[in-house]
Amino acid sequence: MTFKKHRLGTAGMLVALALLTGCLLSGTFVIVISIEKVDFTTRTGFYYYHIDLSEEQDWLDHKDDIKDIDLVGFELWITNHEDVARTFSVYVDDDASLPDSNSSLTDVKSNATLVLDEFELDAGPNKQMRVTYGQSFKYLKNVETLKSLVEKGTFDYFGVSSGGTASGYTIDSARVIITFTAGK
């Protein structure tokens, strides 16, 4: 009887050690890209930004061990200063062909992937809107393509707005939140 207890105790310790080791070698990580860090480049009909996750420490530490991009979402606080409703769309691309100095809005719409389609902001003046992380999932499209680009680590973001003037709204704060699982 003592022999069976000893074997069961040893087996239990081995299982616990294996679980503990697995927990230490894998985990879920979050990267947040804040609009405060972003300096958009403007072209006729769109604005863009090159996103490079290699500057994020969690990305650097785990990029070779990524098992899954779990979620990509955003938080947004925006103010419309004009009495005109607006719509916003967002496209992403693999940073290979777009943008160059000759890129147009037509090029973006033809070659990039739409991930946010006609997000609406009511007419102002000073109409504020907040989208929480949880709410953002209902606005996103082509999420698998977006996750694939995030896993690659670099891609281009293209924003398109319509309605009102370019200076008629303020993005008070925005964050893209990426959750990924990495492990050995």
C-alpha positions in Angstrom: 0.0 0.0 0.0 2.9 2.4 0.8 4.4 1.6 -2.6 1.2 2.6 -4.4 1.0 5.9 -2.5 4.6 6.7 -3.2 4.2 6.0 -7.0 1.0 8.1 -7.1 2.7 10.9 -5.1 5.6 10.9 -7.5 3.3 10.9 -10.6 1.3 13.8 -9.1 4.5 15.8 -8.6 5.6 15.1 -12.2 2.2 16.2 -13.5 2.3 19.4 -11.3 5.9 20.1 -12.5 4.8 19.7 -16.2 1.9 22.0 -15.7 4.0 24.6 -13.9 6.7 24.4 -16.6 4.0 24.9 -19.3 2.7 27.9 -17.5 6.1 29.4 -17.3 6.8 28.9 -21.0 3.6 30.2 -22.4 1.3 33.1 -21.7 -1.0 35.8 -23.0 0.4 39.2 -23.7 -1.2 42.5 -24.6 0.3 45.3 -26.8 -1.4 48.7 -26.9 -0.7 51.2 -29.7 -1.9 54.7 -28.6 -2.8 57.5 -31.0 -0.5 59.8 -28.9 2.4 57.9 -30.4 1.1 58.1 -34.0 2.0 60.8 -36.5 -0.2 60.3 -39.5 0.9 61.1 -43.1 -1.8 62.7 -45.2 -2.4 62.1 -48.9 -5.3 63.2 -51.1 -8.3 61.3 -49.9 -6.6 59.3 -47.1 -4.1 59.3 -44.3 -1.8 56.5 -43.4 0.6 55.3 -40.8 3.2 52.5 -40.9 2.8 50.2 -37.9 5.9 48.4 -36.6 5.3 46.2 -33.6 9.1 45.5 -33.3 9.4 48.5 -31.0 7.1 46.9 -28.4 9.1 44.9 -25.8 6.5 42.1 -25.4 6.6 41.6 -29.2 10.4 41.5 -29.2 10.5 39.0 -26.3 7.9 36.6 -27.9 7.7 37.2 -31.7 9.3 33.8 -32.5 7.0 31.9 -30.2 3.6 33.4 -31.1 1.0 30.6 -31.2 -2.1 32.8 -31.9 -3.2 36.4 -32.3 -6.2 36.1 -30.0 -7.9 39.4 -30.4 -7.5 42.8 -32.1 -9.7 45.6 -30.9 -9.7 49.3 -30.3 -10.9 52.0 -28.0 -11.8 55.4 -29.5 -12.8 58.8 -28.2 -13.7 61.2 -31.0 -15.4 64.7 -31.2 -17.2 66.1 -34.2 -17.0 69.9 -34.2 -19.3 70.4 -37.2 -23.0 70.1 -37.9 -22.2 67.4 -40.5 -22.3 63.6 -39.9 -19.1 61.8 -40.8 -18.1 58.3 -41.7 -14.7 56.7 -41.3 -13.3 53.6 -42.9 -10.0 51.9 -42.2 -7.9 49.7 -44.5 -4.7 47.7 -43.8 -2.0 46.4 -46.1 1.2 44.4 -45.9 3.4 47.5 -46.5 4.8 46.0 -49.7 3.1 48.1 -52.4 1.3 50.9 -50.6 1.8 53.8 -50.1 4.2 55.4 -52.4 4.2 59.0 -53.6 1.7 58.1 -56.4 -0.8 56.1 -54.3 -4.3 57.4 -54.5 -7.5 56.6 -52.6 -8.5 54.3 -55.5 -5.3 52.4 -55.1 -5.9 52.0 -51.3 -9.5 50.8 -51.9 -8.4 48.4 -54.6 -5.3 46.9 -52.9 -5.7 47.1 -49.2 -8.1 45.2 -46.9 -11.1 46.9 -45.4 -11.2 46.3 -41.6 -13.5 49.1 -40.5 -16.4 50.0 -42.8 -18.2 53.3 -42.6 -18.0 53.9 -38.8 -20.5 56.7 -38.2 -20.1 59.8 -36.1 -23.2 61.9 -35.6 -23.3 65.6 -36.5 -22.0 68.0 -33.9 -21.3 70.7 -32.9 -19.0 69.1 -30.3 -20.7 65.7 -30.5 -18.6 63.2 -28.7 -18.5 59.5 -29.2 -16.7 56.7 -27.3 -16.2 53.2 -28.5 -15.1 50.8 -25.8 -12.8 47.8 -26.5 -15.8 45.4 -26.2 -17.9 47.5 -28.6 -15.1 47.6 -31.2 -15.6 44.0 -32.2 -19.0 44.8 -33.8 -17.3 47.3 -36.1 -14.3 45.2 -37.3 -14.3 43.3 -40.6 -11.8 40.9 -42.2 -10.4 40.1 -38.8 -8.4 37.1 -39.9 -6.5 39.2 -42.4 -5.8 41.8 -39.7 -4.6 39.1 -37.3 -2.3 37.8 -40.1 -0.8 41.2 -40.6 -0.4 41.7 -36.9 1.4 38.4 -36.6 3.8 39.5 -39.4 4.7 42.5 -37.2 4.6 45.3 -39.7 1.8 46.7 -41.9 0.3 50.0 -43.1 -2.9 51.6 -41.8 -5.0 53.8 -44.1 -7.8 56.0 -42.8 -10.5 57.5 -45.0 -13.1 60.0 -43.8 -16.1 61.6 -45.5 -18.4 64.4 -44.5 -17.3 67.8 -43.2 -13.8 69.2 -43.4 -10.6 67.5 -42.5 -10.1 69.7 -39.4 -13.8 69.4 -38.3 -13.2 66.5 -35.9 -10.7 65.5 -33.2 -9.6 62.1 -32.3 -9.3 62.7 -28.6 -7.8 59.4 -27.8 -7.5 56.0 -29.6 -5.8 52.8 -28.8 -5.4 49.5 -30.8 -5.2 46.6 -28.4 -3.6 43.3 -29.5 -3.8 40.2 -27.4 -1.6 37.2 -28.4 -0.6 33.9 -26.9 3.0 32.8 -27.1 4.8 29.8 -25.8 7.3 27.1 -26.4 
